[in-house]
């Protein structure tokens, strides 16, 4: 099963060099254990474009869907055999990046 581990922060690209060492080690572990799919940091919500083209409306709005203090600043997509393994990995990811994370399973 695939899972999204969303990193929650109040800014983007805030990882200190000492935190990056732990993040890199966690990434290496995910790869070595066959859990790795992909990971990345993402730009802040103020760079977002909200697009609604339902029915050909062609509406493009600058900014995020929701304005909040905390938001997703990065993510991992992992493979895990079950929810327990995914939760363990998300807990390790939170420790590695020194941030809150949100775990969500993909549909299907």
PDB file as gemmi writes it, atoms N, CA and C in Angstrom:
CRYST1    1.000    1.000    1.000  90.00  90.00  90.00 P 1                      
ATOM      1  N   UNK A   1       0.839  -1.170   0.000  1.00  0.00           N  
ATOM      2  CA  UNK A   1       0.000   0.000   0.000  1.00  0.00           C  
ATOM      3  C   UNK A   1       0.889   1.240   0.000  1.00  0.00           C  
ATOM      4  N   UNK A   2       0.393   2.278  -0.620  1.00  0.00           N  
ATOM      5  CA  UNK A   2       1.128   3.538  -0.649  1.00  0.00           C  
ATOM      6  C   UNK A   2       0.541   4.510   0.357  1.00  0.00           C  
ATOM      7  N   UNK A   3       1.438   5.294   0.946  1.00  0.00           N  
ATOM      8  CA  UNK A   3       1.069   6.277   1.953  1.00  0.00           C  
ATOM      9  C   UNK A   3       1.765   7.594   1.658  1.00  0.00           C  
ATOM     10  N   UNK A   4       1.117   8.669   2.055  1.00  0.00           N  
ATOM     11  CA  UNK A   4       1.700  10.005   2.018  1.00  0.00           C  
ATOM     12  C   UNK A   4       2.041  10.396   3.441  1.00  0.00           C  
ATOM     13  N   UNK A   5       3.281  10.787   3.653  1.00  0.00           N  
ATOM     14  CA  UNK A   5       3.696  11.383   4.921  1.00  0.00           C  
ATOM     15  C   UNK A   5       3.947  12.852   4.615  1.00  0.00           C  
ATOM     16  N   UNK A   6       3.045  13.713   5.067  1.00  0.00           N  
ATOM     17  CA  UNK A   6       3.138  15.147   4.809  1.00  0.00           C  
ATOM     18  C   UNK A   6       3.863  15.819   5.968  1.00  0.00           C  
ATOM     19  N   UNK A   7       4.891  16.585   5.657  1.00  0.00           N  
ATOM     20  CA  UNK A   7       5.643  17.327   6.671  1.00  0.00           C  
ATOM     21  C   UNK A   7       4.924  18.655   6.909  1.00  0.00           C  
ATOM     22  N   UNK A   8       4.638  18.952   8.165  1.00  0.00           N  
ATOM     23  CA  UNK A   8       3.887  20.152   8.533  1.00  0.00           C  
ATOM     24  C   UNK A   8       4.842  21.180   9.142  1.00  0.00           C  
ATOM     25  N   UNK A   9       4.783  22.411   8.647  1.00  0.00           N  
ATOM     26  CA  UNK A   9       5.681  23.465   9.115  1.00  0.00           C  
ATOM     27  C   UNK A   9       4.986  24.809   8.946  1.00  0.00           C  
ATOM     28  N   UNK A  10       5.634  25.866   9.394  1.00  0.00           N  
ATOM     29  CA  UNK A  10       5.110  27.222   9.225  1.00  0.00           C  
ATOM     30  C   UNK A  10       5.887  27.990   8.167  1.00  0.00           C  
ATOM     31  N   UNK A  11       6.857  27.334   7.547  1.00  0.00           N  
ATOM     32  CA  UNK A  11       7.660  27.926   6.478  1.00  0.00           C  
ATOM     33  C   UNK A  11       8.225  26.775   5.644  1.00  0.00           C  
ATOM     34  N   UNK A  12       8.837  27.111   4.515  1.00  0.00           N  
ATOM     35  CA  UNK A  12       9.437  26.075   3.676  1.00  0.00           C  
ATOM     36  C   UNK A  12      10.948  26.168   3.745  1.00  0.00           C  
ATOM     37  N   UNK A  13      11.588  25.043   3.438  1.00  0.00           N  
ATOM     38  CA  UNK A  13      13.043  24.981   3.376  1.00  0.00           C  
ATOM     39  C   UNK A  13      13.683  25.426   4.689  1.00  0.00           C  
ATOM     40  N   UNK A  14      13.110  24.976   5.807  1.00  0.00           N  
ATOM     41  CA  UNK A  14      13.596  25.398   7.118  1.00  0.00           C  
ATOM     42  C   UNK A  14      14.545  24.393   7.762  1.00  0.00           C  
ATOM     43  N   UNK A  15      14.802  23.286   7.086  1.00  0.00           N  
ATOM     44  CA  UNK A  15      15.663  22.258   7.666  1.00  0.00           C  
ATOM     45  C   UNK A  15      17.076  22.768   7.892  1.00  0.00           C  
ATOM     46  N   UNK A  16      17.507  22.697   9.147  1.00  0.00           N  
ATOM     47  CA  UNK A  16      18.885  23.085   9.484  1.00  0.00           C  
ATOM     48  C   UNK A  16      19.839  21.985   9.019  1.00  0.00           C  
ATOM     49  N   UNK A  17      21.122  22.296   8.856  1.00  0.00           N  
ATOM     50  CA  UNK A  17      22.082  21.272   8.412  1.00  0.00           C  
ATOM     51  C   UNK A  17      22.068  20.015   9.285  1.00  0.00           C  
ATOM     52  N   UNK A  18      21.948  20.170  10.603  1.00  0.00           N  
ATOM     53  CA  UNK A  18      21.919  18.982  11.464  1.00  0.00           C  
ATOM     54  C   UNK A  18      20.651  18.166  11.236  1.00  0.00           C  
ATOM     55  N   UNK A  19      19.538  18.825  10.931  1.00  0.00           N  
ATOM     56  CA  UNK A  19      18.306  18.106  10.628  1.00  0.00           C  
ATOM     57  C   UNK A  19      18.411  17.400   9.279  1.00  0.00           C  
ATOM     58  N   UNK A  20      19.065  18.027   8.324  1.00  0.00           N  
ATOM     59  CA  UNK A  20      19.210  17.427   6.996  1.00  0.00           C  
ATOM     60  C   UNK A  20      19.993  16.119   7.067  1.00  0.00           C  
ATOM     61  N   UNK A  21      20.948  16.026   7.983  1.00  0.00           N  
ATOM     62  CA  UNK A  21      21.696  14.774   8.168  1.00  0.00           C  
ATOM     63  C   UNK A  21      20.733  13.659   8.560  1.00  0.00           C  
ATOM     64  N   UNK A  22      19.820  13.939   9.481  1.00  0.00           N  
ATOM     65  CA  UNK A  22      18.846  12.936   9.926  1.00  0.00           C  
ATOM     66  C   UNK A  22      17.835  12.614   8.821  1.00  0.00           C  
ATOM     67  N   UNK A  23      17.426  13.619   8.072  1.00  0.00           N  
ATOM     68  CA  UNK A  23      16.491  13.403   6.964  1.00  0.00           C  
ATOM     69  C   UNK A  23      17.140  12.516   5.902  1.00  0.00           C  
ATOM     70  N   UNK A  24      18.396  12.819   5.560  1.00  0.00           N  
ATOM     71  CA  UNK A  24      19.106  11.998   4.568  1.00  0.00           C  
ATOM     72  C   UNK A  24      19.239  10.554   5.044  1.00  0.00           C  
ATOM     73  N   UNK A  25      19.526  10.363   6.338  1.00  0.00           N  
ATOM     74  CA  UNK A  25      19.642   9.004   6.880  1.00  0.00           C  
ATOM     75  C   UNK A  25      18.299   8.283   6.820  1.00  0.00           C  
ATOM     76  N   UNK A  26      17.215   8.997   7.120  1.00  0.00           N  
ATOM     77  CA  UNK A  26      15.884   8.401   7.030  1.00  0.00           C  
ATOM     78  C   UNK A  26      15.563   8.031   5.583  1.00  0.00           C  
ATOM     79  N   UNK A  27      15.888   8.911   4.644  1.00  0.00           N  
ATOM     80  CA  UNK A  27      15.679   8.611   3.225  1.00  0.00           C  
ATOM     81  C   UNK A  27      16.444   7.352   2.823  1.00  0.00           C  
ATOM     82  N   UNK A  28      17.697   7.260   3.265  1.00  0.00           N  
ATOM     83  CA  UNK A  28      18.510   6.077   2.954  1.00  0.00           C  
ATOM     84  C   UNK A  28      17.876   4.812   3.521  1.00  0.00           C  
ATOM     85  N   UNK A  29      17.326   4.904   4.737  1.00  0.00           N  
ATOM     86  CA  UNK A  29      16.676   3.752   5.354  1.00  0.00           C  
ATOM     87  C   UNK A  29      15.444   3.343   4.553  1.00  0.00           C  
ATOM     88  N   UNK A  30      14.637   4.335   4.158  1.00  0.00           N  
ATOM     89  CA  UNK A  30      13.457   4.019   3.351  1.00  0.00           C  
ATOM     90  C   UNK A  30      13.846   3.287   2.072  1.00  0.00           C  
ATOM     91  N   UNK A  31      14.898   3.760   1.420  1.00  0.00           N  
ATOM     92  CA  UNK A  31      15.363   3.110   0.183  1.00  0.00           C  
ATOM     93  C   UNK A  31      15.869   1.700   0.457  1.00  0.00           C  
ATOM     94  N   UNK A  32      16.704   1.558   1.490  1.00  0.00           N  
ATOM     95  CA  UNK A  32      17.299   0.260   1.800  1.00  0.00           C  
ATOM     96  C   UNK A  32      16.248  -0.785   2.157  1.00  0.00           C  
ATOM     97  N   UNK A  33      15.164  -0.353   2.802  1.00  0.00           N  
ATOM     98  CA  UNK A  33      14.124  -1.292   3.231  1.00  0.00           C  
ATOM     99  C   UNK A  33      13.006  -1.460   2.194  1.00  0.00           C  
ATOM    100  N   UNK A  34      13.138  -0.794   1.038  1.00  0.00           N  
ATOM    101  CA  UNK A  34      12.164  -0.954  -0.034  1.00  0.00           C  
ATOM    102  C   UNK A  34      10.876  -0.165   0.133  1.00  0.00           C  
ATOM    103  N   UNK A  35      10.888   0.836   1.014  1.00  0.00           N  
ATOM    104  CA  UNK A  35       9.692   1.651   1.249  1.00  0.00           C  
ATOM    105  C   UNK A  35       9.647   2.901   0.370  1.00  0.00           C  
ATOM    106  N   UNK A  36      10.778   3.301  -0.161  1.00  0.00           N  
ATOM    107  CA  UNK A  36      10.906   4.572  -0.881  1.00  0.00           C  
ATOM    108  C   UNK A  36      10.103   4.572  -2.178  1.00  0.00           C  
ATOM    109  N   UNK A  37       9.310   5.607  -2.396  1.00  0.00           N  
ATOM    110  CA  UNK A  37       8.708   5.895  -3.693  1.00  0.00           C  
ATOM    111  C   UNK A  37       9.248   7.234  -4.173  1.00  0.00           C  
ATOM    112  N   UNK A  38       9.043   8.272  -3.373  1.00  0.00           N  
ATOM    113  CA  UNK A  38       9.594   9.593  -3.699  1.00  0.00           C  
ATOM    114  C   UNK A  38       9.441  10.511  -2.495  1.00  0.00           C  
ATOM    115  N   UNK A  39      10.142  11.632  -2.543  1.00  0.00           N  
ATOM    116  CA  UNK A  39      10.035  12.639  -1.491  1.00  0.00           C  
ATOM    117  C   UNK A  39      10.423  13.984  -2.082  1.00  0.00           C  
ATOM    118  N   UNK A  40      10.017  15.041  -1.401  1.00  0.00           N  
ATOM    119  CA  UNK A  40      10.413  16.366  -1.863  1.00  0.00           C  
ATOM    120  C   UNK A  40       9.881  17.453  -0.960  1.00  0.00           C  
ATOM    121  N   UNK A  41      10.514  18.591  -1.058  1.00  0.00           N  
ATOM    122  CA  UNK A  41      10.012  19.790  -0.400  1.00  0.00           C  
ATOM    123  C   UNK A  41       9.177  20.559  -1.413  1.00  0.00           C  
ATOM    124  N   UNK A  42       8.233  21.329  -0.927  1.00  0.00           N  
ATOM    125  CA  UNK A  42       7.413  22.119  -1.838  1.00  0.00           C  
ATOM    126  C   UNK A  42       7.403  23.582  -1.405  1.00  0.00           C  
ATOM    127  N   UNK A  43       7.160  24.438  -2.351  1.00  0.00           N  
ATOM    128  CA  UNK A  43       7.156  25.873  -2.105  1.00  0.00           C  
ATOM    129  C   UNK A  43       6.009  26.252  -1.180  1.00  0.00           C  
ATOM    130  N   UNK A  44       6.089  27.438  -0.621  1.00  0.00           N  
ATOM    131  CA  UNK A  44       5.078  27.904   0.321  1.00  0.00           C  
ATOM    132  C   UNK A  44       3.740  28.127  -0.378  1.00  0.00           C  
ATOM    133  N   UNK A  45       2.645  28.100   0.391  1.00  0.00           N  
ATOM    134  CA  UNK A  45       1.310  28.253  -0.193  1.00  0.00           C  
ATOM    135  C   UNK A  45       1.110  29.556  -0.954  1.00  0.00           C  
ATOM    136  N   UNK A  46       1.862  30.598  -0.621  1.00  0.00           N  
ATOM    137  CA  UNK A  46       1.658  31.864  -1.333  1.00  0.00           C  
ATOM    138  C   UNK A  46       2.082  31.777  -2.800  1.00  0.00           C  
ATOM    139  N   UNK A  47       2.742  30.677  -3.183  1.00  0.00           N  
ATOM    140  CA  UNK A  47       3.117  30.479  -4.586  1.00  0.00           C  
ATOM    141  C   UNK A  47       2.091  29.617  -5.333  1.00  0.00           C  
ATOM    142  N   UNK A  48       1.072  29.159  -4.608  1.00  0.00           N  
ATOM    143  CA  UNK A  48       0.083  28.232  -5.180  1.00  0.00           C  
ATOM    144  C   UNK A  48      -0.840  28.926  -6.172  1.00  0.00           C  
ATOM    145  N   UNK A  49      -1.361  28.155  -7.081  1.00  0.00           N  
ATOM    146  CA  UNK A  49      -2.430  28.555  -8.001  1.00  0.00           C  
ATOM    147  C   UNK A  49      -3.572  27.577  -7.793  1.00  0.00           C  
ATOM    148  N   UNK A  50      -4.738  28.082  -7.576  1.00  0.00           N  
ATOM    149  CA  UNK A  50      -5.934  27.261  -7.425  1.00  0.00           C  
ATOM    150  C   UNK A  50      -6.692  27.315  -8.747  1.00  0.00           C  
ATOM    151  N   UNK A  51      -6.847  26.157  -9.372  1.00  0.00           N  
ATOM    152  CA  UNK A  51      -7.452  26.079 -10.696  1.00  0.00           C  
ATOM    153  C   UNK A  51      -8.788  25.363 -10.594  1.00  0.00           C  
ATOM    154  N   UNK A  52      -9.824  25.960 -11.142  1.00  0.00           N  
ATOM    155  CA  UNK A  52     -11.140  25.322 -11.213  1.00  0.00           C  
ATOM    156  C   UNK A  52     -11.607  25.400 -12.658  1.00  0.00           C  
ATOM    157  N   UNK A  53     -11.440  24.298 -13.358  1.00  0.00           N  
ATOM    158  CA  UNK A  53     -11.857  24.245 -14.755  1.00  0.00           C  
ATOM    159  C   UNK A  53     -13.046  23.307 -14.945  1.00  0.00           C  
ATOM    160  N   UNK A  54     -13.802  23.098 -13.866  1.00  0.00           N  
ATOM    161  CA  UNK A  54     -15.013  22.284 -13.982  1.00  0.00           C  
ATOM    162  C   UNK A  54     -15.966  22.971 -14.955  1.00  0.00           C  
ATOM    163  N   UNK A  55     -16.448  22.206 -15.896  1.00  0.00           N  
ATOM    164  CA  UNK A  55     -17.361  22.743 -16.891  1.00  0.00           C  
ATOM    165  C   UNK A  55     -16.726  23.800 -17.774  1.00  0.00           C  
ATOM    166  N   UNK A  56     -15.395  23.791 -17.846  1.00  0.00           N  
ATOM    167  CA  UNK A  56     -14.690  24.765 -18.686  1.00  0.00           C  
ATOM    168  C   UNK A  56     -14.655  26.169 -18.110  1.00  0.00           C  
ATOM    169  N   UNK A  57     -14.826  26.308 -16.784  1.00  0.00           N  
ATOM    170  CA  UNK A  57     -14.891  27.636 -16.152  1.00  0.00           C  
ATOM    171  C   UNK A  57     -13.602  28.438 -16.312  1.00  0.00           C  
ATOM    172  N   UNK A  58     -12.454  27.748 -16.310  1.00  0.00           N  
ATOM    173  CA  UNK A  58     -11.179  28.432 -16.509  1.00  0.00           C  
ATOM    174  C   UNK A  58     -10.811  29.425 -15.413  1.00  0.00           C  
ATOM    175  N   UNK A  59     -11.203  29.152 -14.172  1.00  0.00           N  
ATOM    176  CA  UNK A  59     -10.918  30.067 -13.070  1.00  0.00           C  
ATOM    177  C   UNK A  59      -9.567  29.712 -12.458  1.00  0.00           C  
ATOM    178  N   UNK A  60      -8.673  30.686 -12.425  1.00  0.00           N  
ATOM    179  CA  UNK A  60      -7.353  30.521 -11.821  1.00  0.00           C  
ATOM    180  C   UNK A  60      -7.197  31.612 -10.774  1.00  0.00           C  
ATOM    181  N   UNK A  61      -6.931  31.176  -9.538  1.00  0.00           N  
ATOM    182  CA  UNK A  61      -6.804  32.102  -8.422  1.00  0.00           C  
ATOM    183  C   UNK A  61      -5.424  31.947  -7.806  1.00  0.00           C  
ATOM    184  N   UNK A  62      -4.765  33.054  -7.521  1.00  0.00           N  
ATOM    185  CA  UNK A  62      -3.474  33.010  -6.834  1.00  0.00           C  
ATOM    186  C   UNK A  62      -3.693  32.682  -5.368  1.00  0.00           C  
ATOM    187  N   UNK A  63      -2.843  31.827  -4.829  1.00  0.00           N  
ATOM    188  CA  UNK A  63      -2.889  31.515  -3.410  1.00  0.00           C  
ATOM    189  C   UNK A  63      -3.444  30.134  -3.135  1.00  0.00           C  
ATOM    190  N   UNK A  64      -3.376  29.741  -1.872  1.00  0.00           N  
ATOM    191  CA  UNK A  64      -3.770  28.386  -1.478  1.00  0.00           C  
ATOM    192  C   UNK A  64      -5.272  28.217  -1.347  1.00  0.00           C  
ATOM    193  N   UNK A  65      -5.691  26.970  -1.245  1.00  0.00           N  
ATOM    194  CA  UNK A  65      -7.093  26.649  -0.997  1.00  0.00           C  
ATOM    195  C   UNK A  65      -7.508  27.147   0.381  1.00  0.00           C  
ATOM    196  N   UNK A  66      -6.652  26.902   1.377  1.00  0.00           N  
ATOM    197  CA  UNK A  66      -6.935  27.320   2.753  1.00  0.00           C  
ATOM    198  C   UNK A  66      -5.766  28.158   3.258  1.00  0.00           C  
ATOM    199  N   UNK A  67      -6.054  29.214   3.972  1.00  0.00           N  
ATOM    200  CA  UNK A  67      -5.009  30.036   4.574  1.00  0.00           C  
ATOM    201  C   UNK A  67      -4.888  29.615   6.032  1.00  0.00           C  
ATOM    202  N   UNK A  68      -3.738  29.040   6.362  1.00  0.00           N  
ATOM    203  CA  UNK A  68      -3.469  28.572   7.717  1.00  0.00           C  
ATOM    204  C   UNK A  68      -2.038  28.901   8.092  1.00  0.00           C  
ATOM    205  N   UNK A  69      -1.761  28.902   9.378  1.00  0.00           N  
ATOM    206  CA  UNK A  69      -0.396  29.157   9.838  1.00  0.00           C  
ATOM    207  C   UNK A  69       0.518  27.986   9.491  1.00  0.00           C  
ATOM    208  N   UNK A  70       0.014  26.770   9.665  1.00  0.00           N  
ATOM    209  CA  UNK A  70       0.788  25.573   9.352  1.00  0.00           C  
ATOM    210  C   UNK A  70       0.311  24.986   8.031  1.00  0.00           C  
ATOM    211  N   UNK A  71       1.227  24.404   7.301  1.00  0.00           N  
ATOM    212  CA  UNK A  71       0.883  23.817   6.012  1.00  0.00           C  
ATOM    213  C   UNK A  71       1.898  22.750   5.641  1.00  0.00           C  
ATOM    214  N   UNK A  72       1.608  22.009   4.583  1.00  0.00           N  
ATOM    215  CA  UNK A  72       2.523  20.979   4.111  1.00  0.00           C  
ATOM    216  C   UNK A  72       3.715  21.645   3.429  1.00  0.00           C  
ATOM    217  N   UNK A  73       4.911  21.377   3.955  1.00  0.00           N  
ATOM    218  CA  UNK A  73       6.121  21.960   3.387  1.00  0.00           C  
ATOM    219  C   UNK A  73       6.964  20.926   2.647  1.00  0.00           C  
ATOM    220  N   UNK A  74       6.596  19.675   2.777  1.00  0.00           N  
ATOM    221  CA  UNK A  74       7.317  18.609   2.101  1.00  0.00           C  
ATOM    222  C   UNK A  74       6.574  17.308   2.300  1.00  0.00           C  
ATOM    223  N   UNK A  75       7.100  16.238   1.732  1.00  0.00           N  
ATOM    224  CA  UNK A  75       6.386  14.962   1.818  1.00  0.00           C  
ATOM    225  C   UNK A  75       7.300  13.801   1.486  1.00  0.00           C  
ATOM    226  N   UNK A  76       6.877  12.653   1.923  1.00  0.00           N  
ATOM    227  CA  UNK A  76       7.393  11.366   1.462  1.00  0.00           C  
ATOM    228  C   UNK A  76       6.207  10.584   0.930  1.00  0.00           C  
ATOM    229  N   UNK A  77       6.394   9.841  -0.125  1.00  0.00           N  
ATOM    230  CA  UNK A  77       5.449   8.821  -0.557  1.00  0.00           C  
ATOM    231  C   UNK A  77       6.175   7.501  -0.341  1.00  0.00           C  
ATOM    232  N   UNK A  78       5.543   6.623   0.435  1.00  0.00           N  
ATOM    233  CA  UNK A  78       6.185   5.359   0.788  1.00  0.00           C  
ATOM    234  C   UNK A  78       5.287   4.177   0.439  1.00  0.00           C  
ATOM    235  N   UNK A  79       5.915   3.020   0.321  1.00  0.00           N  
ATOM    236  CA  UNK A  79       5.212   1.738   0.258  1.00  0.00           C  
ATOM    237  C   UNK A  79       5.361   1.083   1.620  1.00  0.00           C  
ATOM    238  N   UNK A  80       4.284   0.551   2.133  1.00  0.00           N  
ATOM    239  CA  UNK A  80       4.331  -0.199   3.392  1.00  0.00           C  
ATOM    240  C   UNK A  80       3.302  -1.323   3.316  1.00  0.00           C  
ATOM    241  N   UNK A  81       3.583  -2.450   3.936  1.00  0.00           N  
ATOM    242  CA  UNK A  81       2.660  -3.581   3.844  1.00  0.00           C  
ATOM    243  C   UNK A  81       1.381  -3.401   4.648  1.00  0.00           C  
ATOM    244  N   UNK A  82       1.405  -2.480   5.642  1.00  0.00           N  
ATOM    245  CA  UNK A  82       0.231  -2.320   6.501  1.00  0.00           C  
ATOM    246  C   UNK A  82       0.293  -0.970   7.217  1.00  0.00           C  
ATOM    247  N   UNK A  83      -0.823  -0.627   7.859  1.00  0.00           N  
ATOM    248  CA  UNK A  83      -0.922   0.651   8.563  1.00  0.00           C  
ATOM    249  C   UNK A  83       0.092   0.757   9.704  1.00  0.00           C  
ATOM    250  N   UNK A  84       0.333  -0.340  10.395  1.00  0.00           N  
ATOM    251  CA  UNK A  84       1.272  -0.332  11.525  1.00  0.00           C  
ATOM    252  C   UNK A  84       2.683   0.047  11.065  1.00  0.00           C  
ATOM    253  N   UNK A  85       3.131  -0.533   9.964  1.00  0.00           N  
ATOM    254  CA  UNK A  85       4.461  -0.204   9.435  1.00  0.00           C  
ATOM    255  C   UNK A  85       4.504   1.242   8.981  1.00  0.00           C  
ATOM    256  N   UNK A  86       3.455   1.692   8.299  1.00  0.00           N  
ATOM    257  CA  UNK A  86       3.405   3.083   7.837  1.00  0.00           C  
ATOM    258  C   UNK A  86       3.443   4.046   9.015  1.00  0.00           C  
ATOM    259  N   UNK A  87       2.722   3.729  10.087  1.00  0.00           N  
ATOM    260  CA  UNK A  87       2.719   4.586  11.274  1.00  0.00           C  
ATOM    261  C   UNK A  87       4.098   4.626  11.921  1.00  0.00           C  
ATOM    262  N   UNK A  88       4.754   3.496  11.980  1.00  0.00           N  
ATOM    263  CA  UNK A  88       6.121   3.449  12.527  1.00  0.00           C  
ATOM    264  C   UNK A  88       7.056   4.320  11.701  1.00  0.00           C  
ATOM    265  N   UNK A  89       6.959   4.202  10.377  1.00  0.00           N  
ATOM    266  CA  UNK A  89       7.828   4.998   9.503  1.00  0.00           C  
ATOM    267  C   UNK A  89       7.503   6.484   9.600  1.00  0.00           C  
ATOM    268  N   UNK A  90       6.231   6.835   9.689  1.00  0.00           N  
ATOM    269  CA  UNK A  90       5.855   8.239   9.828  1.00  0.00           C  
ATOM    270  C   UNK A  90       6.387   8.806  11.146  1.00  0.00           C  
ATOM    271  N   UNK A  91       6.343   8.000  12.201  1.00  0.00           N  
ATOM    272  CA  UNK A  91       6.874   8.427  13.498  1.00  0.00           C  
ATOM    273  C   UNK A  91       8.378   8.662  13.398  1.00  0.00           C  
ATOM    274  N   UNK A  92       9.080   7.779  12.700  1.00  0.00           N  
ATOM    275  CA  UNK A  92      10.513   7.963  12.485  1.00  0.00           C  
ATOM    276  C   UNK A  92      10.785   9.196  11.619  1.00  0.00           C  
ATOM    277  N   UNK A  93       9.937   9.419  10.615  1.00  0.00           N  
ATOM    278  CA  UNK A  93      10.097  10.595   9.759  1.00  0.00           C  
ATOM    279  C   UNK A  93       9.914  11.885  10.525  1.00  0.00           C  
ATOM    280  N   UNK A  94       8.941  11.916  11.436  1.00  0.00           N  
ATOM    281  CA  UNK A  94       8.715  13.095  12.268  1.00  0.00           C  
ATOM    282  C   UNK A  94       9.947  13.408  13.108  1.00  0.00           C  
ATOM    283  N   UNK A  95      10.524  12.374  13.672  1.00  0.00           N  
ATOM    284  CA  UNK A  95      11.739  12.562  14.481  1.00  0.00           C  
ATOM    285  C   UNK A  95      12.893  13.024  13.604  1.00  0.00           C  
ATOM    286  N   UNK A  96      13.034  12.414  12.421  1.00  0.00           N  
ATOM    287  CA  UNK A  96      14.147  12.749  11.536  1.00  0.00           C  
ATOM    288  C   UNK A  96      14.095  14.206  11.077  1.00  0.00           C  
ATOM    289  N   UNK A  97      12.910  14.688  10.715  1.00  0.00           N  
ATOM    290  CA  UNK A  97      12.810  16.051  10.193  1.00  0.00           C  
ATOM    291  C   UNK A  97      12.504  17.079  11.283  1.00  0.00           C  
ATOM    292  N   UNK A  98      12.244  16.576  12.506  1.00  0.00           N  
ATOM    293  CA  UNK A  98      11.962  17.461  13.636  1.00  0.00           C  
ATOM    294  C   UNK A  98      10.746  18.346  13.378  1.00  0.00           C  
ATOM    295  N   UNK A  99       9.724  17.751  12.748  1.00  0.00           N  
ATOM    296  CA  UNK A  99       8.482  18.449  12.429  1.00  0.00           C  
ATOM    297  C   UNK A  99       7.313  17.500  12.686  1.00  0.00           C  
ATOM    298  N   UNK A 100       6.121  18.072  12.803  1.00  0.00           N  
ATOM    299  CA  UNK A 100       4.923  17.238  12.806  1.00  0.00           C  
ATOM    300  C   UNK A 100       4.756  16.678  11.397  1.00  0.00           C  
ATOM    301  N   UNK A 101       4.165  15.500  11.316  1.00  0.00           N  
ATOM    302  CA  UNK A 101       3.824  14.937  10.014  1.00  0.00           C  
ATOM    303  C   UNK A 101       2.388  14.420  10.073  1.00  0.00           C  
ATOM    304  N   UNK A 102       1.786  14.309   8.917  1.00  0.00           N  
ATOM    305  CA  UNK A 102       0.461  13.715   8.790  1.00  0.00           C  
ATOM    306  C   UNK A 102       0.584  12.501   7.887  1.00  0.00           C  
ATOM    307  N   UNK A 103       0.031  11.376   8.321  1.00  0.00           N  
ATOM    308  CA  UNK A 103       0.063  10.132   7.555  1.00  0.00           C  
ATOM    309  C   UNK A 103      -1.298   9.899   6.927  1.00  0.00           C  
ATOM    310  N   UNK A 104      -1.304   9.629   5.615  1.00  0.00           N  
ATOM    311  CA  UNK A 104      -2.558   9.311   4.918  1.00  0.00           C  
ATOM    312  C   UNK A 104      -2.289   8.221   3.887  1.00  0.00           C  
ATOM    313  N   UNK A 105      -3.203   7.246   3.845  1.00  0.00           N  
ATOM    314  CA  UNK A 105      -3.080   6.151   2.878  1.00  0.00           C  
ATOM    315  C   UNK A 105      -3.726   6.568   1.558  1.00  0.00           C  
ATOM    316  N   UNK A 106      -3.107   6.169   0.460  1.00  0.00           N  
ATOM    317  CA  UNK A 106      -3.690   6.394  -0.857  1.00  0.00           C  
ATOM    318  C   UNK A 106      -4.885   5.465  -1.031  1.00  0.00           C  
ATOM    319  N   UNK A 107      -5.842   5.894  -1.820  1.00  0.00           N  
ATOM    320  CA  UNK A 107      -6.969   5.041  -2.175  1.00  0.00           C  
ATOM    321  C   UNK A 107      -6.491   3.913  -3.070  1.00  0.00           C  
ATOM    322  N   UNK A 108      -7.142   2.782  -2.960  1.00  0.00           N  
ATOM    323  CA  UNK A 108      -6.884   1.678  -3.872  1.00  0.00           C  
ATOM    324  C   UNK A 108      -5.698   0.861  -3.635  1.00  0.00           C  
TER     325      UNK A 108                                                      
END                                                                             
